[in-house]
């Protein structure tokens, strides 16, 4: 396979353990296939590719790996259920996830790729996978985009100071797959930390605060008079204690929270009545609820929360499922302040509970899991439902294997 100069630099390194922090669309999957093929060209080798989840393992690498090996007549037997390929030289390439990493115990490998290391539990490597290389003296490639200063960061630092380890850091632009204008567009669309991690491959200082882009500059009175027919956008989080909602007005590229509603020991009917009491029936009201409301209810009659909102005359704006939590959080941070220093999400000073939730909502200690037990999540979730729907985060698709990937991998040895 013909590699770009940065990819070739990583591939040419003879260190037993290589740690590569790379921006999105750098060509990490392309490089991973190249490295697996390089080791598998020797007879009777055992190669393992590991992704954080089964879905990632299946969608990111499996189909393309299989296609490339078939095209080159390297594949002897393909096991779809086991996600493994036996080559004509009796080497085996296996694709796995760390959903249940203890299941990876007992293997023996010559080469392992750990993809998106920042999302893999450190014990998957230290307790389970590292011993599988001991008998063979096998090698490993750790590759991914930074996810804060977690174990992947520690590994990257260690690799630069340890014999037989090497570390690399390349940006999205270095990969050559994304034009400069798209990088500039990402600067406008993303918050600072997301851009630095995903595109610049920087290990951004990790904190427990979820909405780190928020400052008091985002507190701003809404002074314009609401037009009689102006639309209102209401984010809703269903919960009996409390029912929570944020009421917003929207401009072309901005969102302003003008009101908040919090009702304890309540249900969706009472929330709908309160919205109507405050804003009447003249304005169009679009609601952005938790997607789970299509199947559940906070009310005893058994009618779903979504049906209750529709029956109240609100226009429902919701997808079949909620967006990934991390993606929705990043979209809110990007609105609070993006890489260009632009603030496009504002909160009226009277929304004191929302402000408090934004400031206090945090991750569980040592994790990237929002602390739902803190009680600060309901109002914040209401905000992210409406924010992400109106201003979804721009995410580049997975690398498409075209062009040079079609060139010969090389002859088997």
Order of alpha helices (4+ residues) and beta strands (2+ residues): alpha-beta-alpha-beta-alpha-beta-beta-beta-beta-beta-alpha-beta-alpha-alpha-alpha-beta-beta-beta-alpha-beta-alpha-beta-alpha-beta-alpha-alpha
